Amino acid sequence: MTQADLPELTPLTPGTASEAGATDVYGSLDPAALRHPDSLKWTAFPEGVIPLWVADMDYPVAPPILDALHDRLTRGLGYPQLPGDPLLNAALRERLASHGLTDLPPEGVAFLPGVVPGIYASVAGLTRPGDPVLSMTPVYHPFHLAVTEQGRRVAAAPLREPEGTGARWEIDWAALETAAQGCGLLLLCHPHNPTGRVWDAAELARLRDFVLERGLYVMSDELHAELRFTSQPFEAFAADPRVRARTVTLTGPAKAYNTAGLGIGAMVGHDPELVRRVRAAAGGLMGHPSALSVTAWQAALRAGGPWLAETVAYLRGNRDVLGAFLAARLPWVRCALPQATYLAWLDLRAHPRAGDIQQFLLDEARIAVHNGPVFAPGELGARYQGFVRLNFATSRPLLIEALERMADALGETISA
């Protein structure tokens, strides 16, 4: 099957950018060039394997970021503005205001070496050893690692699985109520990794009520907020003033601008004491962002908008190709197409090899994906055996080749 053989793709949302500017560059990616020795994604598996696992994109870095980095190297590389670069601080506040995070106090932004350290710091600063910490599974695995590796317990509330065509992953409110007993902290992933859900206004309102009724603190990881396939504005969890004093929001450029190798993030909150408390929990164990990472994020916020819009449009096209391919060639595979992120959560539990599906796809299809059990702690991981997370942020020809390999290996029909 070629791209021309696929059913017509879902049109882009009115008002969004065309993918035309990205097609020539992204559509002709060379696997040999991608497999350079600095790439974890492309060197973790043998040559010939198409890597669709770890969450970074195969696309070149935005030219404004590269230009800014080249310019920065003409100056000294001594300590950057360790208290927080004022230019980056101002640009970030402007972007966060568009998400509803207005009126941040002067000490409401703390820069970090990445978002994951902020997850760990939130657990360390807002809970005590032995405490249960509330989270909704499946979820990005540092959520539960930050809990278990620091001597806390995961209080997991599994999401409700989609049922029927067009259904989506939903919050299971009864499960959340049960799991919340004794908890003081909710770890929220918004947009959600790995399902790609963007929690809507009604869900956010109900979740805020839930948090307030139980006196929970919230760590909201909003790292994927810029990678949405809708023209609707993004609503941060702390956009509602009622929950601002109880929420720390984590963000960074790594996913939207494909700069995971330049570690930087930010912890944002409307209560300066809460921000200090969480940041202080890590103390000197947490480093500071590098000079180059600060420069890269500045450039992204200042001039990276057109590149990001074209990239998101191309990703949406890839998402729609994936959906069309599954419908046409693998109709038994269940997948609620993501509303955000470049990650698809595929349900392959109907396959006879569901028990070792990741290894099966690696051996038989020569594609590498993330295994479902990774996205829940301990024994709960077994609930997601047979699921895989697939990263579609690659060229469309490579994505189609990978899907063809998958179809050939899995079989287009499954016997009852």
N, C-alpha and C positions, 0 to 999 in steps of 0.2 A: 504494500500500500504506500502510495506517495501522498504528499500533502494535497495534491489535486484530487485524489480519490476520496478524501474525507468529506463528510457532510458539511454544509455551509456553516461557518463559524458564527457564534453569537456576535452581533455588532457591538462596537465600542459604545459605552455610555455617552450620550450627547454631552459635549463640553469637555471631554477628555482628549488628551493628545493622541495623534495618530502614531502607529508604530513605525511609520515609513522611515523615519530618521535612523532607527536602530536596525532595520531589516538587513541592510547590506553588511554591516559589521557583525551583527550577532548571528546572522544566517550562514556565515561562512567560517565559523570557528574551526580551527585545525586541532584535532586531538593531540597530534605530536607536539604542537606548541604549548598546549595546555598542560601536558605532562612534563612540566619542568621540575627540577629537584626541590624547589621551594614550596611546592603545592602538596599539602597533606591529602586533599581530596583526590588528586589524580595519581598519587604514588602509593597510596595505601593498599591498592590491589594490583594484580599483574596487568601487564600491557594487554590490550584487547578488551578489558572490562570497561564498560561505560559507567562512571561513578555518578550515581544520583542519590547520594546519601547525605554527607555533612552539609550544613546550611550556609554555603556561600555560592555566589553566582559565577558562571564561567565568563562573564562579560568583562571587557576592559574597564578600567577605572575611568570615571568622568574626566574629560580633558581639563576642566577648571581645577580639579583637585590635583591632577598631575602637574599642571603649570604652577600652582601654589607651592607644591612640594619642591619642585626644582628651584623656585625662587627662594624658598626658605633655606635651602642648602648653600646659598651664597652668603649666608650670615652664620654667626656662631651658633653652636649647639650646646650652649650652657643651659643652666636651669631655666625653664620657661616660667611663666607667671604661676607659681605654685598655689597661691591662694585662690586662683581661678582667673583665667584670662578674661579681661573685661570685654574685649571684642566678641569673643565666643559667648560669653555670658549674655550680652545684649541680644545677639542674633538668636540664641536658643530661647530666650524669654519671648521674643516675638513669635517664633514658631509655636511654642507651647501655648501661647495665648489663643492661637487659631484652633487649638484642641480644647479650649475651655479653661485652661489653667492660667487665669488672669490674676492680677494683683499679688504676684509672688513677692514676698518680702526680700530685702537685700540679702539675707542669709538663707534664702530658700533654695539655693542651688549649690550642690556639692559635687565637684567633678571626681570621677573614679577611673581606675584603669580598665573598666569594662562593666557590663551589666551584671554578669554572674557574680563578681565580688559583692555587688549591691544586694543580690539575693541572699548570699551568705551573711552579710552584715545585718540585714533585716531580721533574719532568724536569730542571730546572736544578740542583737540589741533589744528585741521585743518579746523574747521568750526566755525561759530558763531550762536547763537540762532536765529531761524527763517530760517536758510539756508536750501535749499534742498540738500539731500545727495543721490547719485546715487547707486542703488543696483539692482541685477537681481534676480527675484523671480521665483519659490519658493526658499527660502534660510533659513539657520539656524537662528532661531528666535532671538538670541541676536543681529544679524545684524540690524534688525529694532527696537528692543527695545533700543539699544544704541543710536539710532537716536531720537525716540519719547520721551524717558524718559529724554533726555537732551534738549528738546525744539527745536529740528530741525524737518524737514519734510522729509519723505521718497519719493524719486523720483524713482519709481519702473519701471523697464523694464522687463516684463514677458519673460521668455525663450520660444522659439518655441517648441511646443510639438512634440514628434516623430510621424511620420505617416508611417505606414507600417512595415513589418517584418524587423528586423535588424536596424531600424532607432534609432536615439538617440536624446536626448535633445540638442538643439542648441541655440546659442546666436541669438536673433532677433535684427539685426543691426539697422533696422528702428525704432524699439521700443526704443533701446538704445539711438539713436540719438535724438529722441523726448524727452525722459526722462532727458537727460543730460543738457537741457537748464537751465542755471543759476547755475549749480552745480560746486563745486570746489573739490569734493572728491568722488572717486569710492571705494566702499567696494566690494572686490573681494573674492570669495570663490573658492579655487583651491588646491586640487580636490574639487568638488562641493558637498555640503551637502544640500539637500537630494538626488539629482539625481545620484550621483556617477560618474559624468563626470570628466575626466582629460582633460582640455583644451589642444588641440594639438598645434603643432608649428605654423600652419597657423593661427589658431584662436588667439594665443598669439601675433603673429606679427601684426595682424590687430587691436587687442585691444590696443597694445602699440602705434600704429599710432594714434588711436582714442584719447588716453590719451594725447599724445603730441600735437595734433592739437587743443585740447580744454584746455590745461594747467591744467589738473586734477592732484591732488595728488591721490595716490593709497594706500589702506591698503589691503594687500594680505594675507588672512588666509590660511596657507598651513599646517595645523595641521594633515591632513590625507595623507600627501605626501608619507609616508612609507607603506601605505596600498594599494598598486597598484597590479593589477592582470596582469601585463605585464612585460616583461624583459627590456622594453625601459627605459632609464634613465629619471628621473624626471626633467623637466625644470621649474625652478622658474620664476615667472613673471619678477623679477628684474635681471634675467640672462642676459638680454640685457642692455649694459651700457647706452643706450639712456634714459632709464627710472629710473636709479638707484637713481638719485638725488630727484626723486619725489615719491619714494616708501618706505614704511615700511612693512616688512614681519613679520608675526607672526607664531611661531612654538612652539612645546612642545612635551613631551613624552606621554601625557595622553591617546591618542587613540591607537597609535602603540604598546605601552607597557602596556596598561591596568592599568594605575596608576592615574586615575582621582581623587582618594581620596588624592593624594599627590600633591597638587596644585603647578605647576611651569610652566613657559613659558618664551619665549624670544621675544623681539622686535629687529629686525635686519634692519640695513640700511647703505647705503654707505655715507650718509651725516650726520656726527655726530650732526650737529645743528638741523636737522630734527628729529633725534632720541631724542635729549634732549628736543626739543619743545613738542613732543608728550608725552614723559614720564613726563615732568613737568606739563602738563595739569591736571594730577591726583594728583600731589603733595603728601601730606601726607595721602590722602584718599586711596592710594594704598599701601598695605603692601609689604613685601618682601617674597621671597620663604623660606620655612623652611629648616633646616639643613638636614632633612631626604629626602626631595624632591630633593635637590642638589645631595645627595649621590645616590639616585635611578637613576637619569638621567645620572650621570657619569657612573654607572655600565651598564646601557642600551647601551650607546654609545660605551663603551669599550668592552663589552662581550655579549651583547644581540642579536647580529646578527643571530646566528643559531636559537635561539628561535623564533625570528621574522620571519625568512624565513619559518620555519615549520608552524607557525601560519597563515601566509598569504596563504600558500599552502592549509591548512585546510579550511580557509575562502573561498578560490576560489572553493574548492570542494562543500562547502555549497551553494555558489552562483549558481553553476551549478545544484545542486540538486533542488534549488528553481526554476530555469528556466525550468528544465525538468518537474517538477511537474506542474507548471502552464500550460505548453504546453499540457501535457497529461490529466490533470484533471480540469483545470480552464482556458480553452483557450480564454474565453471572457475577462479575466483580462489582462490589458495592463501593461507591465513593460519592460523598456529598462534596461537590466541587467547592474549593475554598473561596471565601469572600475576600480574603487577604492572604498575604505570604506567598511564597513560591513553593509551598509544600503541600502535597496531596496525601491524604490518609486513606489507604486502600484496604478494603476488607477482602482477604483471600481465604477466609475460613472454610469456604465450600470445597477447596481443593484437597485432594487426598494427601498432599505433602504439606498441609498447613502447619503441622508440628515442627517442621524445619524449613519454612518457606523462604527465609532469607538465604540460607545456604543453598537451597534448591535453585533459586534465581541466580545466585552467583555461579553455581556449577553448570547449570543447563542453559541459562539465558545470557550469561556473562554480563550481568548488570549488578551493581552494588546499591543496595537500599538499606535504610535503617530498620531494624527489627522491632516489631510492636512491643514486646515485653519491656524494652528499655524505658518506655514512657509511663511506667507505674512502678512503685516500690515493691521489693520482695515478692511474696507469693501473689500479690495482686497483679503482678506483671503477666501471670498466666492468663488472665482475662483477655489480654490483647495478643496472645499467640495467634498467628495467622493474619495479623495486620502488618502492613509495612508503611513507612513514610518515604515518599518519593519526591525528590527535589527536581522540579522541571525548569530550573533556571539555567538552561543551556540552549544551544542552537536548536531550531525547529527540526532540521534534518537529523541531528543526533538524538533528539527526543523521539522522533518517529522511528528511527532505527532501534532504539531501546524498547519501544512499545511493540514493534514487530517481533523482536527477540522474545519478549515476554509472552506474546500471544502464541508463538510457535512452541515455547516451552510449557506453558500452562494448559494449552488447549482452549479452543474457543467455546466449547460446551463442556459441562460437567454432568456426569451421570448421577441420577438421583440415588 
